[in-house]
């Protein structure tokens, strides 16, 4: 199974981000799946068209650690490691955009990623390595992929997004290819919990619910 550790966005957050995409990038449309293209999906993949296309809002997420294909034994070891990972909930604002020429994506991202997010990503990588999963060493750059097959010819967004995201859990996602496109079902979830004392939580009006 092909997997990654990441953050999901709420339905409201996904709708807000998709609304921004439609208004700021009116030229970009969702990829059209026709019977003929679906029939050849598993043989040729979506590479047949070179047109940029919008990622479905249902697929919006923030990857913490890409795992690739993992074995059943690695999966079980990873679950054990993530069961013992402790991290706090946090919020971030998607208020910046950019294009990466390598994977050819246009993304939205936080201009100032919060420290708890960066620590969670680091801890996720450590957990994966302890489960004997090889993960990349590149600097972590949190983002949400908005458009695929993006090139320099793609017009810049008309304005920047401003979508607040609240993270109260992290998840193990599986990447599943279907004739209708890729989907990312959540296979396991872990709550993010405040590490402060009960008295301090009560003073600040914080609950873990």
C-alpha positions as CSV (number, residue, x, y, z in Angstrom):
1,X,0.0,0.0,0.0
2,X,1.1,3.5,-0.8
3,X,0.8,5.8,2.2
4,X,1.6,9.1,3.8
5,X,1.2,10.7,7.2
6,X,-0.7,14.0,7.0
7,X,-3.3,16.5,8.1
8,X,-6.8,16.5,6.8
9,X,-8.8,19.8,6.3
10,X,-12.4,20.1,7.5
11,X,-15.2,20.3,5.0
12,X,-15.5,24.0,5.6
13,X,-11.8,24.6,5.1
14,X,-11.8,22.6,1.9
15,X,-14.8,24.6,0.5
16,X,-13.1,27.9,1.4
17,X,-9.9,26.9,-0.3
18,X,-11.7,25.6,-3.3
19,X,-13.8,28.8,-3.5
20,X,-10.5,30.8,-3.5
21,X,-9.1,28.6,-6.3
22,X,-12.2,29.1,-8.5
23,X,-12.0,32.9,-8.1
24,X,-8.3,33.4,-8.2
25,X,-7.6,30.8,-11.0
26,X,-10.7,30.9,-13.2
27,X,-8.7,29.4,-16.1
28,X,-8.1,26.2,-14.3
29,X,-10.8,23.5,-14.4
30,X,-11.2,20.1,-12.8
31,X,-9.9,17.2,-14.9
32,X,-12.6,15.7,-17.0
33,X,-12.9,11.9,-16.7
34,X,-14.5,10.5,-19.9
35,X,-15.3,6.8,-20.4
36,X,-12.4,6.5,-22.8
37,X,-9.9,8.2,-20.5
38,X,-11.1,6.1,-17.6
39,X,-10.7,2.9,-19.6
40,X,-7.0,3.7,-20.3
41,X,-6.3,5.1,-16.8
42,X,-4.3,2.2,-15.4
43,X,-2.3,1.7,-18.6
44,X,-1.3,5.3,-19.5
45,X,-2.3,7.2,-16.4
46,X,-3.4,10.9,-16.5
47,X,-0.3,11.9,-18.6
48,X,-2.3,11.9,-21.8
49,X,-3.2,15.5,-21.3
50,X,-0.8,18.4,-20.7
51,X,-3.5,20.8,-19.5
52,X,-3.3,22.0,-15.9
53,X,-6.2,20.8,-13.9
54,X,-7.6,21.5,-10.4
55,X,-7.2,19.0,-7.6
56,X,-10.6,18.0,-6.2
57,X,-11.4,19.7,-2.9
58,X,-12.0,16.3,-1.3
59,X,-8.3,15.5,-1.9
60,X,-6.9,18.7,-0.1
61,X,-4.5,17.7,2.7
62,X,-1.1,18.7,4.1
63,X,1.5,15.9,4.0
64,X,3.7,15.5,7.0
65,X,5.7,12.6,5.8
66,X,5.5,10.8,2.5
67,X,6.1,7.0,3.0
68,X,5.6,5.5,-0.5
69,X,4.9,1.8,-0.7
70,X,5.1,0.0,2.7
71,X,4.9,-3.6,3.7
72,X,2.4,-5.1,6.2
73,X,5.2,-5.4,8.8
74,X,6.3,-1.8,8.3
75,X,2.6,-0.7,8.5
76,X,2.2,-2.5,11.9
77,X,5.5,-1.0,13.2
78,X,4.5,2.4,12.1
79,X,1.1,2.2,13.9
80,X,3.0,1.3,17.1
81,X,5.3,4.3,16.7
82,X,2.5,6.8,15.9
83,X,0.5,5.5,18.8
84,X,3.3,6.8,21.0
85,X,3.7,10.2,19.3
86,X,2.6,13.1,21.4
87,X,1.9,16.5,19.8
88,X,-0.3,19.5,20.4
89,X,-3.1,20.9,18.3
90,X,-2.4,24.1,16.4
91,X,-3.7,26.5,13.7
92,X,-2.2,27.8,10.5
93,X,-3.2,30.2,7.8
94,X,-2.8,29.3,4.1
95,X,-1.9,32.7,2.8
96,X,0.8,32.1,0.1
97,X,1.1,30.3,-3.2
98,X,3.8,29.0,-5.4
99,X,4.7,26.7,-8.3
100,X,7.2,23.8,-8.2
101,X,8.5,23.0,-11.6
102,X,9.7,19.4,-10.7
103,X,6.3,17.9,-9.7
104,X,4.5,20.6,-11.8
105,X,2.1,21.7,-9.1
106,X,0.7,25.0,-7.9
107,X,0.2,25.0,-4.2
108,X,-1.1,27.1,-1.3
109,X,1.0,27.2,1.9
110,X,1.4,29.0,5.2
111,X,3.8,32.0,4.9
112,X,4.8,31.4,8.5
113,X,4.4,27.7,9.4
114,X,3.7,27.3,13.1
115,X,6.4,25.6,15.2
116,X,4.0,22.8,16.3
117,X,3.5,21.8,12.7
118,X,7.2,21.7,12.0
119,X,7.8,19.6,15.1
120,X,5.0,17.2,14.2
121,X,6.4,16.7,10.7
122,X,9.9,16.0,12.3
123,X,8.4,13.5,14.7
124,X,6.5,11.8,11.9
125,X,9.7,11.3,10.0
126,X,11.4,9.9,13.0
127,X,8.5,7.5,13.6
128,X,8.7,6.3,10.0
129,X,12.4,5.7,10.3
130,X,12.0,3.7,13.5
131,X,9.5,1.6,11.6
132,X,12.3,0.8,9.0
133,X,10.7,3.1,6.3
134,X,13.1,5.1,4.3
135,X,11.9,8.7,4.0
136,X,13.4,11.8,2.3
137,X,15.7,14.2,4.1
138,X,14.7,17.3,2.2
139,X,13.6,20.3,4.2
140,X,9.9,20.1,5.1
141,X,7.7,22.6,3.2
142,X,4.0,22.3,4.3
143,X,1.6,22.9,1.4
144,X,-1.7,21.9,-0.1
145,X,-1.6,20.9,-3.8
146,X,-4.2,22.9,-5.7
147,X,-3.3,22.4,-9.4
148,X,-1.4,19.6,-11.2
149,X,0.5,19.9,-14.4
150,X,1.2,23.5,-13.6
151,X,3.9,25.2,-15.7
152,X,5.4,28.6,-16.1
153,X,2.7,29.4,-18.6
154,X,0.0,29.1,-16.0
155,X,-1.3,32.6,-15.0
156,X,-0.6,33.6,-11.4
157,X,-3.5,33.6,-9.0
158,X,-5.4,36.9,-9.1
159,X,-5.0,37.2,-5.3
160,X,-3.5,35.3,-2.4
161,X,-5.6,32.9,-0.3
162,X,-6.4,33.5,3.4
163,X,-7.8,30.2,4.8
164,X,-7.3,29.3,8.4
165,X,-6.8,25.6,9.2
166,X,-7.2,24.1,12.6
167,X,-5.3,20.8,13.2
168,X,-6.7,18.6,16.0
169,X,-5.6,15.3,14.6
170,X,-3.1,13.7,12.2
171,X,-3.7,10.7,10.0
172,X,-2.3,7.8,8.0
173,X,-3.6,8.1,4.5
174,X,-3.5,5.6,1.7
175,X,-3.1,6.7,-1.9
176,X,-5.6,4.7,-4.1
177,X,-5.8,4.9,-7.9
178,X,-9.2,4.5,-9.4
179,X,-10.6,5.0,-12.9
180,X,-12.0,8.3,-11.6
181,X,-8.7,9.5,-10.3
182,X,-6.7,9.1,-7.1
183,X,-8.3,9.1,-3.7
184,X,-6.8,9.4,-0.2
185,X,-8.8,7.4,2.3
186,X,-7.8,7.8,5.9
187,X,-6.7,4.4,7.5
188,X,-5.8,5.5,11.0
189,X,-6.1,8.7,13.1
190,X,-4.5,10.1,16.2
191,X,-5.7,13.1,18.2
192,X,-3.4,16.0,18.9
193,X,-3.6,16.9,22.6
194,X,-2.4,19.8,24.8
195,X,0.4,18.8,27.1
196,X,-0.2,21.5,29.7
197,X,-1.7,20.7,33.1
198,X,-5.4,20.4,33.7
199,X,-5.3,23.6,35.8
200,X,-3.7,25.5,33.0
201,X,-6.2,24.1,30.5
202,X,-9.1,25.3,32.7
203,X,-7.5,28.7,33.1
204,X,-7.2,29.1,29.3
205,X,-10.6,27.6,28.6
206,X,-9.0,24.8,26.6
207,X,-10.6,21.3,26.1
208,X,-9.3,18.4,24.1
209,X,-12.8,17.5,22.8
